[in-house]
């Protein structure tokens, strides 16, 4: 029963589409009609509003962390709540199951589950983003390293949850992986060529 309750709690929290809510409230219309059509912070940044992108990043990561913290307070399995929040972000029922790619929610979940692993994942993302200038590649490397780090830190149940989320992150980044392989993925900070 606690597993089910944790899953429902996490999914409902994770399914709140903050990127969509924030951009609509700011008068920018439907974020799904802009750029990649994604509801995450990276696509919100394409509106030119860094403040809204930062707010989306914080809220999307926060909903994963809050799901974990509430589950811990109620003695429910926090890894289930966190993974369900991640799932809710990627497949929100309110948006016909078309959500974001889940990286921010993944990192927020990790930080709340086990701070050293979350900090490790964030450090990997920052280092890879700085070195390679590809946000998607940094996310993929950080996600892939996280289950290994959790296993090494003696947190096998958390590692299994992280492995589930990592697999979905790779699936959600299929188009990015294809562009990376073709050398067509835009770099961080790159200006679009004029039409």
C-alpha positions, 0 to 999 in steps of 0.5 A: 500500500505504501508503494502505491501511495508513494507512486500516486503522490510522486506522479501527481506532483511530477505531472504539474507542467511548470514550464507550460504554466509559467510561460502562459502566465507570463503571456508567452502563449503555449510553450509547446508551440515554441522551439522543440515543443518541450515543456522543460527549462531548455525550451523555455529558454528559447523564449528569450526569458532566462528568468522563466527558464530558471524558474522552470528549472527550479520548480521541475527539479523541486517537484522530484525533491518534494515527492521524495521528502514527503515520502520520507516524512510519511515512511513511504519508499522515497525512491518510488515517489521520486521515480514516479515524479520523474515519470509524471513529468515525462508523461503528464496525464494533463497533457495527453502524456506528452511531457518533458525529458526529465533531466531537472526532475531526475537531478532534483530527485537524486539530490533529495534521495541521497545528496552525495549522489545528486551532487555528483550527478550535478558536478558531472553535468556541469563538467561535461557541459563546460567541456563539450558544450552540449547540454544533452550529452552532459545530461546523458553522461550524468544520468548514466553515471548516477546508478553506478555511483549509487551502487558504489555508495551502498544504495542499491534500491536508489540505484535501481530507481536511478537506472529506471530514470536513466533508461527513460532519459536515454529514450527521451533523448533519442533525437538528441543522440541522433543529432550528436552522432551526425554532428548536428546537435546545437552547442550551448550558447550557439547562435542560430544561423539567420534564415 
